[in-house]
Amino acid sequence: MAEKKTYLWEIPEGDTPETPSGSSRSSEPLSVSALTNLIKGTLEGFYSSVAVQGEVSNAKLSSSGHLYFSLKDREALIQAVMFKYRLSFLGFEIRDGMKLIVSGGVSVYAARGQYQLIAQSARIAGTGDILAMLEERKRRLAAEGLFDEDKKRPLPRFPSRVALITSPSGAAVRDIIHVLGRRNAGVDLIILPCPVQGEGAAEIIAARIRQANRLSVADVLIVGRGGGSLEDLLAFSDEAVVRAVAESEIPVISAVGHEIDWAICDYAADLRAATPSAAAELVAESRTTLLSEIKQFRLALESTIQARLDRAEAALDSFALQDVEARFMRLFMPVARRLDDAREALVLGIDNRLKELSQRRLLAENALELTSPLAVLNRGYSITRKLDRGTTGRARFNVKTSSGLGGAGPIVRNASELEKTETLHIVFASGSAMVEVEEVEK
């Protein structure tokens, strides 16, 4: 028996496999079943063992344990399935965005007229184009600081209004309404409808986020949708959406897909929720939990008050009516005694201080009297001043300054300062006189 081989098929454009010998070119029409059987026999016989390279999308594990997924490239897509017993030998988990080389055979499902690849084995060929693009975008936006932890704000514990940005017909809306109604029906929910996938979805989502901030419609924003393939979630990894989330003044919860799904807006949001239902639980405190906390606080407060009352009653019981005055006096007397002593010390200190200040005043008056110029004049001395002269050379005397100790000119301290015929102003203890110099002895 010849050895079975596996081939990686690449059919050039315009070329097709040879027409099978069992086909009919007659003018008689074929039934649908007959045509389907011809196609099934041709594909399954001609492509019984092939290796196909492509990017994984729409990977979904069924309840029976079989994995259904798609392989695609830029121009085409083929459905594929790997049964449970084959998955157990695979050694890794097939996820959306992976590039795989899948070996198996083509099978036709006649009931639906569909063909698919029955995968026998698979190996990783490299990271898919979508994942590579998302990783590059995430690194670039992270370098700008859009995901920094210090920019994230805490959520209000009791928000009164929550805005939900999602498709109004999606499962996320129903889940959130159900959770809010169950946990806290007092929270108002505002739905800002938008498409969550497809062309133009990202621009509308970003516009809704900016609109919610501009109008201050809520205390918390939930941005998200239900689960889907990697391609379905791309709108929430768009750069416009990520920047709108990062710039939002209202705290944002990113609730995109299921727990295993991720989008770049998860990193820019203030908080990521595994699902839309989890996001609703984060913004709505459970009424049961709140009532339980209130009950615990009430019991703790009642216990504290009762304990203080018990201590107060015990303290009052120790006081008999006849002992109250004696107890009071024992406490009051030391204080009253200290007060009296302090008052007496204060009065004595003030009296001593007044006496000291009076004595210092008398000494100052005596010292001032001894240094007074009038006292010197009373002992027979006088003050001699020169008179100012005008422009004509004649002596000019100012009456207002000639009385008392004042004078019209500088004081004469040396005879050498005088000249003959010069007029002087002499001040005595009582009165003054104008004299003219007749002779100077130096």
C-alpha positions in Angstrom: 0.0 0.0 0.0 1.4 3.4 -1.0 2.3 5.8 1.8 -0.3 8.5 2.6 0.9 12.0 2.0 -0.4 15.5 3.1 -0.2 18.4 0.8 -0.6 22.2 1.2 -2.8 23.1 -1.7 -2.7 26.5 -3.4 -4.9 26.5 -6.6 -3.9 29.2 -9.1 -6.7 31.6 -10.1 -8.6 30.3 -13.1 -7.6 26.7 -12.5 -10.1 24.1 -11.3 -9.8 20.4 -10.6 -10.5 18.0 -13.3 -14.2 17.1 -13.8 -14.8 13.8 -12.0 -15.6 10.8 -14.2 -19.0 10.3 -12.5 -20.3 13.8 -13.4 -22.9 14.2 -16.0 -22.8 16.7 -18.9 -26.2 15.6 -20.3 -29.1 17.9 -20.6 -31.1 16.0 -18.0 -31.5 17.9 -14.8 -30.0 16.6 -11.5 -31.7 16.5 -8.2 -30.3 18.5 -5.4 -29.2 15.3 -3.6 -27.5 14.0 -6.7 -25.6 17.2 -7.3 -24.6 17.4 -3.6 -23.4 13.8 -3.7 -21.3 14.5 -6.8 -19.7 17.5 -5.0 -19.3 15.6 -1.8 -17.6 12.7 -3.6 -15.3 15.0 -5.5 -14.2 17.2 -2.6 -13.9 14.5 -0.1 -12.0 12.3 -2.5 -9.8 14.9 -4.0 -9.1 16.8 -0.8 -9.1 14.0 1.7 -5.7 15.0 3.2 -4.7 18.7 3.0 -2.9 21.2 5.1 -4.4 24.7 5.2 -2.8 27.8 6.7 -5.0 30.6 7.9 -6.0 32.9 10.8 -8.4 31.5 13.4 -11.7 33.4 14.1 -15.0 32.6 15.7 -13.5 29.8 17.8 -16.2 28.3 20.0 -16.1 25.2 22.2 -19.5 23.4 22.1 -21.0 21.7 25.1 -20.1 18.3 23.6 -16.4 19.3 23.7 -15.9 19.8 19.9 -14.2 23.0 18.7 -15.8 24.9 15.8 -13.8 27.7 14.2 -13.0 29.4 10.9 -9.8 29.7 9.0 -9.4 32.8 6.9 -7.0 34.9 4.9 -7.5 38.3 3.2 -9.8 36.9 0.5 -11.6 33.8 1.7 -12.9 31.8 4.8 -13.5 28.1 5.4 -15.4 26.5 8.4 -13.5 23.9 10.4 -14.1 21.6 13.2 -11.8 19.6 15.5 -13.5 16.8 17.5 -13.0 16.4 21.2 -10.7 13.4 21.1 -8.3 15.3 18.7 -8.3 18.4 21.0 -7.0 16.3 23.9 -3.8 15.7 22.0 -3.3 19.2 20.7 -1.2 20.7 23.5 -2.4 24.3 23.3 -5.7 26.2 23.2 -6.9 27.5 19.8 -7.9 31.1 20.1 -9.1 33.8 17.8 -6.2 35.6 16.0 -3.9 32.6 15.9 -2.3 31.6 12.6 -2.5 27.9 12.3 -1.5 25.2 9.8 -4.4 22.7 10.1 -4.2 19.2 8.6 -7.3 17.2 7.8 -9.8 16.5 5.1 -12.6 18.4 3.4 -16.1 17.2 4.3 -19.5 18.1 2.8 -22.5 18.4 5.1 -25.2 17.5 2.6 -28.2 18.5 4.8 -27.1 22.1 4.6 -25.0 22.1 1.4 -21.9 23.3 3.3 -18.4 22.1 3.2 -15.9 22.3 6.0 -12.5 21.1 7.1 -12.3 18.2 9.5 -9.1 19.0 11.4 -7.0 16.1 12.5 -4.1 18.1 13.8 -2.9 21.7 14.0 0.3 23.6 14.7 0.9 27.3 15.3 2.2 29.2 12.3 2.5 32.6 14.0 0.5 35.4 15.5 -2.4 36.5 13.4 -2.4 39.9 11.7 -5.2 41.2 13.9 -3.4 40.3 17.1 -0.2 41.8 15.8 -2.0 45.0 14.9 -3.7 45.2 18.3 -0.5 44.5 20.2 1.4 47.3 18.3 -1.5 49.7 19.0 -1.6 48.8 22.7 2.2 49.4 23.0 2.0 52.7 21.2 -0.9 54.1 23.3 0.7 52.8 26.5 3.8 54.7 25.7 1.6 57.9 25.6 0.5 57.2 29.1 -3.1 56.5 28.3 -3.1 53.4 30.6 -1.2 54.9 33.6 -2.7 53.8 36.9 -2.5 57.3 38.5 -5.0 58.5 35.9 -7.7 56.0 37.0 -10.4 57.2 39.3 -12.4 55.3 41.9 -16.1 54.6 41.1 -18.7 56.3 43.3 -20.2 53.7 45.7 -23.8 54.9 45.3 -24.2 56.4 41.8 -27.7 57.7 41.1 -27.4 57.5 37.3 -25.6 55.0 35.1 -25.1 55.5 31.3 -24.8 52.4 29.1 -23.1 52.8 25.7 -24.0 49.7 23.7 -26.4 48.3 21.1 -30.0 48.7 22.4 -31.0 45.3 21.0 -28.0 43.3 22.4 -27.9 40.9 25.3 -25.8 43.3 27.3 -28.8 45.7 27.8 -31.1 42.9 29.0 -28.4 41.6 31.4 -27.7 45.0 32.9 -31.4 45.8 33.4 -31.9 42.5 35.0 -29.0 42.9 37.4 -29.9 46.5 38.4 -33.5 45.5 39.0 -32.4 42.6 41.2 -29.7 44.5 43.2 -30.8 48.1 43.3 -33.8 49.3 41.4 -33.2 52.9 42.6 -30.3 53.4 40.1 -31.4 55.3 36.9 -30.2 53.7 33.7 -29.6 55.9 30.6 -29.0 54.0 27.3 -26.9 55.7 24.6 -27.5 53.5 21.6 -24.8 52.7 19.1 -23.6 49.9 16.9 -21.0 47.7 18.5 -19.4 46.2 15.4 -19.0 46.9 11.7 -18.0 49.9 9.7 -18.4 53.2 11.5 -19.2 51.6 14.9 -16.0 52.9 16.6 -16.6 56.5 15.6 -20.2 56.4 17.0 -19.0 54.8 20.2 -16.4 57.5 20.7 -18.9 60.2 19.9 -21.3 58.8 22.5 -18.6 58.9 25.2 -17.8 62.5 24.4 -21.5 63.3 24.3 -22.1 61.7 27.7 -19.3 63.9 29.2 -20.4 67.1 27.5 -24.0 66.7 28.9 -22.9 65.1 32.2 -25.6 62.6 31.9 -24.4 60.1 34.5 -22.1 59.4 37.4 -20.7 56.2 35.7 -20.3 55.1 32.1 -20.5 51.5 31.1 -19.0 50.9 27.6 -19.3 47.4 26.2 -21.2 44.6 24.5 -21.8 40.9 24.7 -19.4 38.2 23.6 -18.2 37.7 20.0 -15.2 36.8 17.8 -12.1 38.9 17.8 -13.3 40.7 14.7 -16.6 41.5 16.4 -14.9 43.2 19.3 -12.5 45.3 17.1 -14.6 48.5 17.5 -13.6 48.6 21.2 -9.9 48.5 20.4 -10.2 51.3 17.9 -7.8 54.2 18.7 -10.7 56.8 18.7 -12.6 54.8 21.3 -9.6 54.2 23.5 -8.7 57.9 23.5 -12.3 58.9 24.3 -12.3 56.5 27.2 -9.0 57.8 28.5 -10.2 61.4 28.2 -13.6 60.9 29.9 -14.2 63.0 33.0 -16.9 60.5 34.0 -15.5 57.2 35.4 -15.7 54.5 32.8 -16.2 50.7 33.2 -15.2 48.6 30.2 -17.4 45.6 29.8 -16.5 44.0 26.5 -17.4 40.4 25.8 -16.8 37.6 28.2 -14.1 37.1 30.8 -11.6 35.6 28.2 -12.2 38.4 25.7 -10.3 41.6 25.8 -10.1 45.0 24.1 -7.7 47.9 24.3 -10.3 50.1 25.9 -10.1 47.7 28.9 -6.6 49.2 29.7 -7.8 52.8 29.3 -10.9 52.5 31.4 -11.0 53.2 35.1 -12.2 49.6 35.7 -12.6 46.5 33.6 -15.6 44.2 34.2 -15.5 40.6 33.0 -19.0 40.9 31.5 -21.7 43.5 31.2 -23.6 41.8 34.1 -20.4 42.1 36.2 -20.3 45.8 35.4 -23.9 46.2 36.6 -23.0 44.5 39.9 -20.1 46.9 40.3 -22.2 50.0 40.1 -25.2 48.8 42.1 -24.7 47.9 45.7 -26.9 44.9 46.6 -29.9 46.0 48.7 -29.6 42.9 50.8 -25.9 43.7 51.5 -26.7 47.3 52.4 -29.5 46.3 54.7 -27.2 43.7 56.4 -24.5 46.3 56.9 -27.0 48.8 58.3 -28.3 46.1 60.7 -24.8 45.3 61.9 -24.0 49.0 62.4 -27.2 49.5 64.4 -26.4 46.5 66.6 -22.9 47.8 67.2 -24.2 51.3 68.0 -26.8 50.0 70.4 -24.2 47.8 72.1 -21.8 50.7 72.6 -24.5 53.0 74.0 -25.8 50.4 76.4 -22.3 49.7 77.6 -21.8 53.4 78.3 -25.1 53.6 80.1 -24.2 50.6 82.3 -20.9 52.2 83.2 -22.6 55.5 84.1 -25.2 53.8 86.3 -22.4 51.9 88.1 -20.6 55.1 88.7 -23.7 56.8 90.1 -24.5 53.9 92.4 -21.2 54.5 94.2 -22.4 58.0 95.3 -24.7 58.2 98.4 -26.6 61.4 98.9 -24.9 62.1 102.3 -21.4 61.6 100.8 -21.9 63.9 97.8 -21.0 67.1 99.6 -18.0 65.6 101.3 -16.7 64.1 98.1 -17.2 67.5 96.4 -15.4 69.4 99.1 -12.4 67.1 99.0 -12.1 67.8 95.3 -12.9 71.5 95.6 -10.8 72.6 98.6 -7.3 72.0 97.1 -8.4 74.0 94.0 -9.8 76.9 96.1 -6.7 77.0 98.3 -4.4 77.2 95.3 -6.7 80.0 93.9 -6.4 82.0 97.1 -2.6 81.6 97.3 -2.3 82.7 93.7 -4.5 85.8 94.3 -2.5 86.9 97.3 0.8 86.4 95.5 -0.6 88.5 92.6 -1.6 91.4 94.8 1.7 91.4 96.6 3.6 91.3 93.4 1.7 94.2 91.9 2.2 96.3 95.1 6.0 95.7 95.1 6.2 96.5 91.4 4.4 99.8 91.9 6.7 100.8 94.7 9.7 99.9 92.6 8.5 102.0 89.7 7.7 105.0 91.9 11.2 105.0 93.3 12.7 104.8 89.8 10.6 107.8 88.8 11.9 109.9 91.6 15.5 109.0 90.7 14.9 109.9 87.1 13.3 113.3 88.0 16.4 114.1 90.2 18.8 113.1 87.4 16.9 115.2 84.9 16.9 118.2 87.2 20.7 117.9 87.7 21.3 117.8 83.9 18.8 120.7 83.0 20.4 123.7 81.3 18.2 126.0 83.4 19.8 124.7 86.6 23.2 125.6 85.2 22.1 129.1 84.3 20.6 129.5 87.8 24.1 129.0 89.2 25.3 132.2 87.3 26.3 130.9 83.9 24.9 132.2 80.6 24.8 131.2 76.9 26.4 133.4 74.2 25.4 133.1 70.6 26.4 134.9 67.4 23.7 136.6 65.4 23.0 135.8 61.7 23.8 138.5 59.2 21.9 139.6 56.2 23.1 140.4 52.7 24.0 144.0 53.7 26.3 142.8 56.5 24.2 144.1 59.3 23.2 141.9 62.2 19.7 140.4 61.9 18.0 139.4 65.1 14.9 137.1 65.3 12.8 138.0 68.2 10.9 134.7 68.2 14.2 132.8 68.8 15.8 135.1 71.2 13.8 134.2 74.3 14.6 131.3 76.7 17.5 129.1 75.7 17.0 129.6 71.9 19.2 131.8 69.8 19.7 133.2 66.4 23.1 131.8 65.7 25.7 129.3 66.8 26.9 129.1 70.4 30.3 130.8 71.2 32.6 128.4 73.0 36.0 130.1 72.2 37.0 133.8 72.1 39.0 133.1 68.9 35.6 132.8 67.2 34.8 136.5 67.8 35.7 139.7 66.0 35.5 143.3 67.1 32.2 145.1 66.5 30.4 141.8 66.2 27.0 141.6 67.9 26.3 138.8 70.4 23.1 137.5 72.0 23.6 136.5 75.7 20.9 134.4 77.5 20.7 134.5 81.3 18.7 132.4 83.7 16.2 135.2 83.5 16.2 137.3 80.3 18.8 138.1 77.6 20.8 140.9 76.2 22.4 142.1 73.0 26.0 143.2 73.3 28.7 144.4 70.9 32.2 143.2 71.0 34.8 145.9 71.6 37.9 143.9 72.3 38.8 140.2 72.0 41.5 138.5 74.1 42.6 135.3 72.5 
